[in-house]
């Protein structure tokens, strides 16, 4: 039998090799997709990447922070509207408008978070849902500025990203960078403290952790990356509507996290791909695709509540532990 320290070192080296290979492999796959896929599937892949980033930003506070983020879509919509309004109304250049979007979302996250972190669990979620619905109502009613219920369409975009493939490549590069940053945040000292607060807030507070401050930081970071996803949505779709920041959009992205795995990093991206795939392809054959999704969710909750990727990772870790325990000296 190998010593426990050697077993842990073996696992650490294996994970390090996987992490080292993950970035160039993902970059190569994302770059090659438009060269082999028809235009519609390129558009669909871009939409999956945008929604996956949106879901991953929610999972930062929901899965890793244990915060009941019931209206995360308000930050997604705020970034989309900030980007669209900068281009359509202020006629700003692309990159200043793009950088402005997540800053607006982060400021909104700071404002809502400062109010909500005083509460915990369900009360936090209900207050955040109420404040997010208030923001949605302002956007929905302000016809002279936001376009009201009609939204904003035909957003002027530079020629380089006005095509499907151009929008895809910009989306792929930005999403890949954001996913790397989110992964580093999750595995940073801040991320470990954040997870400790989720698992045992009383003990974390007892050792001197400022719970409210860390939750507020997490809220701002999640809103920032949701704002980037919102701006990318405008790049892909060329429009923005208030429905994308309605509370039902928040519930849908929570389902993505649940389906893929709350406590896994890539689970929300997987969930986004499954749900968008059902909506797009199952919707061609039937209008009752939500019923199919509901059956799948019931199966997930009953048989593997940790999500699809959560189950696969748990089995993979079990096999790795078994192999290291039976490895000869």
Secondary structure, DSSP 8 states (H G I E B T S, - for coil): ---HHHHHHHHHHHHHHHHHHHHHHHHHHHHHHHHHS-HHHHHHHHHHHHHHHHHHHHHHHHTTT----TTTHHHHHHHHHHHHHHHHTS---HHHHHHHHHHHHHHHHHHHHHHHTTS-HHHHHHHHHHHHHHHHHHHHH-HHHH-GGG-B-S----GGGSSHHHHHHHHHHHHHHHHHHHHHHHTSHHHHHHHHHHH-HHHHHHTT--HHHHHHHHHHHHHHHHHHHHHHHHHHHS-B-GGGGSHHHHHHHHHHHHHH-TTSSSHHHHHHHHHHHIIIIIHHH-S-HHHHHHHHHHHHHHH-TT-HHHHHHHHHHHHHHHHHHHS--
